[in-house]
Amino acid sequence: MSNYIDYIGCDDAELDLFESQYELPEGMCYNSYVVRGEQIAVMDSVDARKTDEWLNRLSASLGDARPDYMVVQHVEPDHSGSLGALLRRYPEVTVVASAKAMQLMQQFGIAPQHSQVVKEGDVLDLGGCTLRFVAAPMVHWPEVFFTYCAEAHTLFSADAFGKFGVYGADADDWACEARRYYFNICGKYGMQVQAALRKVSGLDIRTIAPLHGQVLEGEQLAEALRLYAVWSSYEPETEGVLVAYASIHGNTRRAAEQLADILRAKGAGKVAVTDLTRDDMAEAIEDAFRMSRMVICASSYDADIFPAMHLFLWKLGMKGYRNRRVAIVENGSWAPSAGRVARAMLEPMKEVTIVEPMVTIRGSLKPEDVPALETLADTLLAPSPIE
């Protein structure tokens, strides 16, 4: 990476689910770094699945040397899972972390013999190379800090600017899996992300070294900073509509697909359609945040709403979905209930405007239902008062 920094991260190509919930078609990587001055600091460890490989890579980087410091920016097990093994091999190392991180380490059975608590603005001088600590609480755990190496112009960004995939996956298209990662991992904490970005805005950052995904430099770095500013402000990234549907027997699906065609014909911009019963839920969450508008089309079920849609709306609320216009299409043969439940789940979300009127379909889409879909599309696409 530079004269000061070695990369010693590990790929986990066989991991199928991150945090036991997010699909990983291209695996995952856990990043770790060695920073050298007259003394040596290791930046974070890796998941316990890769302990042996990581220790071998660390040994190869160190040669005959031994680490002086182990910097723990984030205690989540995919980054502290090999810390105990390092402390057993190098018991003299000093663990450097925030006060909250020290508390959390105890919960995971990590007990360093030597430790140094750091806070906002503290500097660790390695001798010819310095590490300055920037508190970044709730990005996305409370103990997190970023670390800036001025001599290498490098920001170690913890989980921020991470992405799904092994280190080299989709290297030319960082945004795709970084977007899905951001909204599902950090999406709730936009205000905290913005606060952290403000803190580092005056630094001469030429490299961002995250704990997941590739190291960012040049145009990729500039684009990542731009996208994080958009994502963390909850502003739409793309002018368009997500049509998300949950259909039992296919009738609601057909209504959703016809509405998508109507929206395209009316110049809606990008129109994405997702089947919440079969498609990746994390990608649906990503698209909901990405688009300026959304339509939810749901079957009624047990006087409630079809479970796939309930899960989707619940996750949107949990992740802080806001500042969007949403239309509702419900389907119910004898007692439509999906719209009522959807409205109750959407109304508590901040700055979410529910477009009226809701469209109700009875069983299957009929020619006489189409004008209502046309009207709903017109209302959804009409400029809002703030536009």
C-alpha positions as CSV (number, residue, x, y, z in Angstrom):
1,M,0.0,0.0,0.0
2,S,2.8,2.4,1.0
3,N,6.2,2.6,2.6
4,Y,4.4,2.7,5.9
5,I,1.5,0.3,5.5
6,D,1.2,-3.4,4.6
7,Y,-2.1,-5.1,3.8
8,I,-2.6,-8.4,5.6
9,G,-6.3,-9.0,5.2
10,C,-8.0,-12.3,4.3
11,D,-10.6,-13.4,1.9
12,D,-13.4,-15.7,3.0
13,A,-14.8,-16.9,-0.4
14,E,-16.9,-19.7,1.1
15,L,-18.9,-17.5,3.5
16,D,-22.5,-17.5,2.2
17,L,-24.2,-15.1,4.7
18,F,-22.7,-12.0,6.4
19,E,-24.0,-11.5,9.9
20,S,-26.0,-14.7,9.2
21,Q,-28.5,-12.7,7.0
22,Y,-26.9,-11.0,4.0
23,E,-26.3,-13.1,0.9
24,L,-22.7,-13.2,-0.3
25,P,-22.5,-14.4,-3.9
26,E,-18.8,-13.4,-3.9
27,G,-17.9,-14.1,-0.3
28,M,-16.4,-11.5,2.1
29,C,-13.0,-10.1,3.1
30,Y,-11.7,-9.0,6.4
31,N,-9.1,-6.3,6.2
32,S,-6.2,-5.8,8.5
33,Y,-3.1,-3.7,8.1
34,V,0.5,-3.3,9.5
35,V,1.7,0.3,10.1
36,R,5.4,0.9,10.5
37,G,7.4,3.6,12.0
38,E,10.2,2.9,14.5
39,Q,7.5,0.9,16.2
40,I,4.9,-1.3,14.6
41,A,1.1,-1.2,15.0
42,V,-1.4,-3.7,13.7
43,M,-4.8,-2.3,12.6
44,D,-7.6,-4.7,13.6
45,S,-7.7,-8.5,13.4
46,V,-10.1,-10.7,11.4
47,D,-12.9,-13.2,11.8
48,A,-12.0,-16.3,13.7
49,R,-12.7,-18.3,10.5
50,K,-9.4,-16.9,9.2
51,T,-7.2,-16.8,12.3
52,D,-4.4,-19.1,11.1
53,E,-4.2,-17.4,7.6
54,W,-4.1,-14.0,9.2
55,L,-1.4,-14.8,11.7
56,N,0.7,-16.3,8.9
57,R,0.3,-13.1,6.8
58,L,1.1,-11.0,9.9
59,S,4.3,-13.1,10.5
60,A,5.3,-12.7,6.9
61,S,4.9,-8.9,7.1
62,L,6.8,-8.7,10.4
63,G,9.7,-10.9,9.5
64,D,11.9,-11.0,12.7
65,A,10.1,-8.1,14.3
66,R,7.3,-8.1,16.8
67,P,4.3,-5.8,17.0
68,D,4.3,-3.0,19.6
69,Y,0.6,-2.1,19.4
70,M,-2.7,-3.7,18.3
71,V,-5.2,-1.0,17.4
72,V,-8.8,-2.1,17.8
73,Q,-11.1,0.3,15.9
74,H,-14.1,-2.0,16.1
75,V,-14.9,-4.9,18.4
76,E,-17.5,-6.7,16.3
77,P,-16.4,-10.4,16.1
78,D,-15.6,-10.3,12.4
79,H,-12.8,-7.9,13.3
80,S,-11.8,-9.0,16.8
81,G,-12.3,-12.7,16.3
82,S,-8.6,-13.4,16.0
83,L,-7.5,-10.9,18.6
84,G,-7.2,-13.5,21.4
85,A,-4.9,-15.6,19.2
86,L,-2.7,-12.6,18.6
87,L,-2.4,-11.8,22.3
88,R,-1.4,-15.4,23.0
89,R,1.3,-15.2,20.4
90,Y,2.5,-11.7,21.4
91,P,1.5,-11.2,25.0
92,E,3.6,-8.0,25.3
93,V,1.6,-6.1,22.7
94,T,-0.3,-3.1,23.9
95,V,-3.9,-3.0,22.8
96,V,-5.0,0.5,21.8
97,A,-8.8,1.2,21.7
98,S,-11.5,3.5,23.0
99,A,-12.8,3.1,26.5
100,K,-16.0,1.6,25.2
101,A,-14.1,-0.8,23.1
102,M,-12.2,-2.0,26.2
103,Q,-15.5,-2.7,27.9
104,L,-16.9,-4.6,24.9
105,M,-13.7,-6.7,24.6
106,Q,-14.4,-8.1,28.1
107,Q,-17.8,-9.3,26.9
108,F,-16.1,-11.3,24.2
109,G,-13.6,-12.8,26.6
110,I,-10.6,-10.6,25.4
111,A,-8.3,-9.6,28.2
112,P,-5.1,-7.9,27.1
113,Q,-2.3,-7.7,29.6
114,H,-1.3,-4.2,28.3
115,S,-3.8,-1.6,27.1
116,Q,-4.0,2.1,26.2
117,V,-7.3,3.9,26.1
118,V,-7.4,6.7,23.5
119,K,-10.0,9.4,22.8
120,E,-10.8,11.9,20.1
121,G,-7.7,13.7,18.9
122,D,-5.2,11.5,20.6
123,V,-2.1,10.7,18.6
124,L,0.0,7.5,18.8
125,D,3.6,8.3,17.7
126,L,5.3,5.2,16.2
127,G,8.5,7.1,15.5
128,G,8.4,8.7,12.1
129,C,4.8,7.7,11.6
130,T,1.8,8.8,13.6
131,L,-1.8,7.6,14.1
132,R,-4.4,10.2,15.0
133,F,-7.7,8.9,16.4
134,V,-11.1,10.2,15.3
135,A,-14.1,9.1,17.3
136,A,-16.9,7.7,15.1
137,P,-19.5,6.4,17.5
138,M,-22.4,4.4,16.0
139,V,-20.7,3.9,12.6
140,H,-22.1,1.4,13.3
141,W,-21.2,0.4,16.9
142,P,-20.7,2.8,19.8
143,E,-17.0,2.1,20.4
144,V,-15.8,2.8,16.8
145,F,-13.1,5.2,15.9
146,F,-11.3,6.0,12.6
147,T,-7.5,6.4,12.5
148,Y,-5.6,8.8,10.3
149,C,-2.0,8.3,9.3
150,A,-0.8,11.7,8.1
151,E,2.5,10.4,6.7
152,A,0.7,8.0,4.4
153,H,-2.3,10.3,3.9
154,T,-4.4,7.3,4.8
155,L,-7.7,7.1,6.7
156,F,-8.5,3.7,8.3
157,S,-12.3,3.9,8.3
158,A,-13.4,0.9,10.3
159,D,-16.7,-0.5,8.8
160,A,-17.4,2.8,6.9
161,F,-16.7,2.5,3.1
162,G,-16.9,-1.2,3.2
163,K,-18.6,-3.5,0.8
164,F,-19.6,-7.1,0.3
165,G,-17.4,-9.5,-1.6
166,V,-13.8,-10.7,-1.4
167,Y,-11.1,-8.1,-1.8
168,G,-10.9,-8.1,-5.6
169,A,-14.6,-8.7,-6.3
170,D,-16.1,-6.1,-8.7
171,A,-13.1,-3.9,-8.3
172,D,-14.3,-1.5,-11.0
173,D,-17.8,-1.3,-9.7
174,W,-17.3,-0.5,-6.0
175,A,-20.7,1.2,-5.6
176,C,-22.9,-1.8,-6.3
177,E,-22.0,-3.9,-3.3
178,A,-21.0,-0.9,-1.2
179,R,-24.5,0.5,-1.6
180,R,-26.1,-2.8,-0.5
181,Y,-23.6,-3.0,2.4
182,Y,-24.2,0.6,3.5
183,F,-27.9,0.7,3.7
184,N,-28.2,-2.7,5.5
185,I,-25.2,-2.2,7.8
186,C,-24.9,1.5,8.4
187,G,-28.2,2.9,6.9
188,K,-29.9,3.7,10.2
189,Y,-27.0,5.9,11.3
190,G,-26.9,8.5,8.6
191,M,-26.5,11.4,11.1
192,Q,-23.6,9.7,12.8
193,V,-22.0,9.0,9.4
194,Q,-22.3,12.6,8.5
195,A,-20.7,13.7,11.8
196,A,-17.8,11.4,11.2
197,L,-17.4,12.7,7.6
198,R,-17.3,16.3,8.9
199,K,-14.6,15.4,11.3
200,V,-12.2,14.1,8.6
201,S,-13.2,16.6,5.9
202,G,-10.2,18.8,6.5
203,L,-7.6,15.9,6.4
204,D,-5.4,15.3,3.4
205,I,-6.9,11.8,2.6
206,R,-5.5,10.1,-0.5
207,T,-6.3,6.5,0.6
208,I,-9.2,5.0,2.5
209,A,-8.5,1.7,4.1
210,P,-11.8,0.1,5.3
211,L,-12.3,-3.2,7.2
212,H,-14.2,-4.7,4.2
213,G,-13.7,-4.3,0.5
214,Q,-10.9,-2.8,-1.5
215,V,-8.7,0.1,-0.5
216,L,-9.9,3.2,-2.2
217,E,-7.8,5.8,-4.0
218,G,-8.1,8.4,-6.8
219,E,-11.4,8.6,-8.6
220,Q,-12.9,5.7,-6.6
221,L,-12.1,7.5,-3.4
222,A,-13.7,10.7,-4.6
223,E,-16.8,8.9,-5.8
224,A,-17.1,7.0,-2.5
225,L,-17.0,10.2,-0.5
226,R,-19.7,11.7,-2.8
227,L,-22.0,8.7,-2.4
228,Y,-21.6,8.6,1.3
229,A,-22.6,12.2,1.5
230,V,-25.8,11.3,-0.5
231,W,-26.6,8.1,1.3
232,S,-26.1,9.5,4.8
233,S,-28.3,12.5,4.1
234,Y,-31.2,10.1,3.0
235,E,-31.5,12.0,-0.3
236,P,-32.4,9.8,-3.3
237,E,-29.5,8.8,-5.4
238,T,-31.5,7.8,-8.5
239,E,-34.7,9.4,-9.9
240,G,-37.0,6.5,-10.3
241,V,-39.4,4.1,-8.7
242,L,-39.0,0.8,-6.9
243,V,-42.1,-1.4,-7.3
244,A,-41.9,-4.0,-4.5
245,Y,-44.5,-6.7,-4.5
246,A,-45.5,-9.7,-2.3
247,S,-47.8,-12.0,-4.2
248,I,-49.3,-15.3,-3.1
249,H,-50.8,-16.8,-6.4
250,G,-49.4,-14.3,-9.0
251,N,-52.3,-11.8,-9.2
252,T,-50.6,-9.2,-7.2
253,R,-47.4,-9.8,-9.2
254,R,-49.3,-9.1,-12.5
255,A,-50.7,-5.9,-11.1
256,A,-47.2,-4.8,-10.0
257,E,-45.8,-5.6,-13.4
258,Q,-48.5,-3.7,-15.2
259,L,-48.0,-0.7,-12.9
260,A,-44.3,-0.8,-13.6
261,D,-45.1,-0.7,-17.4
262,I,-47.4,2.3,-16.8
263,L,-44.7,4.1,-14.8
264,R,-42.1,3.6,-17.6
265,A,-44.5,4.8,-20.2
266,K,-45.1,8.0,-18.1
267,G,-41.3,8.7,-18.0
268,A,-40.6,7.6,-14.4
269,G,-36.9,7.2,-15.0
270,K,-35.4,4.0,-13.7
271,V,-38.1,1.5,-12.6
272,A,-36.9,-1.5,-10.6
273,V,-39.3,-4.4,-9.8
274,T,-38.6,-6.8,-6.9
275,D,-40.4,-9.9,-5.8
276,L,-40.1,-9.8,-2.0
277,T,-40.9,-13.5,-1.7
278,R,-37.9,-14.6,-3.9
279,D,-35.4,-11.8,-4.4
280,D,-32.6,-10.8,-2.1
281,M,-34.3,-8.7,0.7
282,A,-31.1,-6.7,1.3
283,E,-31.1,-5.6,-2.3
284,A,-34.7,-4.6,-2.0
285,I,-33.8,-2.4,1.0
286,E,-30.9,-1.0,-1.0
287,D,-33.2,-0.1,-3.9
288,A,-35.8,1.5,-1.7
289,F,-33.2,3.9,-0.3
290,R,-31.7,4.5,-3.7
291,M,-34.9,5.5,-5.6
292,S,-36.8,8.7,-5.1
293,R,-40.2,6.9,-5.0
294,M,-41.6,3.5,-4.2
295,V,-44.8,1.5,-4.8
296,I,-45.6,-1.4,-2.5
297,C,-48.1,-4.0,-3.9
298,A,-49.2,-6.6,-1.3
299,S,-51.7,-9.4,-0.9
300,S,-53.8,-9.4,2.2
301,Y,-53.2,-12.4,4.5
302,D,-54.9,-13.4,7.7
303,A,-56.5,-10.0,8.1
304,D,-53.0,-8.6,7.9
305,I,-50.4,-8.3,5.2
306,F,-48.5,-11.0,3.4
307,P,-45.4,-11.8,5.6
308,A,-42.7,-11.0,3.0
309,M,-44.1,-7.4,2.7
310,H,-44.4,-7.2,6.5
311,L,-40.7,-8.1,6.8
312,F,-39.7,-5.6,4.1
313,L,-41.6,-2.7,5.7
314,W,-40.4,-3.7,9.2
315,K,-36.8,-3.7,8.0
316,L,-37.2,-0.3,6.2
317,G,-38.4,1.2,9.5
318,M,-35.5,-0.4,11.4
319,K,-33.0,1.0,8.9
320,G,-34.4,4.5,9.1
321,Y,-36.1,4.8,5.8
322,R,-37.3,8.4,5.2
323,N,-37.8,11.3,2.9
324,R,-39.6,9.4,0.2
325,R,-43.0,9.2,-1.5
326,V,-44.7,5.8,-1.3
327,A,-47.9,4.5,-3.1
328,I,-49.9,1.5,-1.9
329,V,-51.6,-1.2,-4.0
330,E,-53.4,-3.8,-2.0
331,N,-55.1,-7.0,-3.1
332,G,-57.8,-8.9,-1.2
333,S,-60.7,-11.0,-2.3
334,W,-63.2,-10.7,0.5
335,A,-61.6,-8.5,3.2
336,P,-58.7,-6.4,1.9
337,S,-56.4,-5.6,4.8
338,A,-52.9,-5.2,3.3
339,G,-53.3,-1.4,2.7
340,R,-54.4,-0.7,6.3
341,V,-51.4,-2.6,7.7
342,A,-48.9,-1.1,5.2
343,R,-50.1,2.4,6.1
344,A,-49.8,1.8,9.8
345,M,-46.2,0.6,9.2
346,L,-45.2,3.5,6.9
347,E,-46.8,6.4,8.9
348,P,-44.2,6.4,11.7
349,M,-41.3,6.7,9.2
350,K,-39.9,10.2,9.1
351,E,-40.8,12.4,6.1
352,V,-42.5,9.5,4.3
353,T,-45.5,10.8,2.2
354,I,-48.1,8.2,1.4
355,V,-49.6,9.0,-2.0
356,E,-53.4,9.0,-2.3
357,P,-55.5,7.3,-3.2
358,M,-54.6,3.8,-2.4
359,V,-55.6,1.3,-5.0
360,T,-57.6,-1.9,-4.0
361,I,-57.7,-4.9,-6.3
362,R,-60.2,-7.7,-5.7
363,G,-58.6,-11.0,-6.5
364,S,-57.2,-10.3,-9.9
365,L,-56.4,-7.2,-12.0
366,K,-59.3,-6.4,-14.3
367,P,-59.5,-3.8,-17.1
368,E,-61.6,-1.5,-15.0
369,D,-58.8,-1.4,-12.4
370,V,-56.3,0.0,-14.9
371,P,-57.5,3.6,-14.8
372,A,-56.9,3.6,-11.0
373,L,-53.3,2.5,-11.6
374,E,-52.9,5.2,-14.2
375,T,-54.1,7.8,-11.7
376,L,-51.9,6.5,-9.0
377,A,-48.9,6.6,-11.3
378,D,-49.7,10.2,-12.2
379,T,-50.0,11.2,-8.6
380,L,-46.8,9.4,-7.6
381,L,-44.8,11.1,-10.3
382,A,-46.2,14.5,-9.8
383,P,-43.7,17.0,-8.3
384,S,-44.1,17.2,-4.5
385,P,-44.4,20.6,-2.9
386,I,-40.7,20.6,-1.9
387,E,-39.6,19.7,-5.5
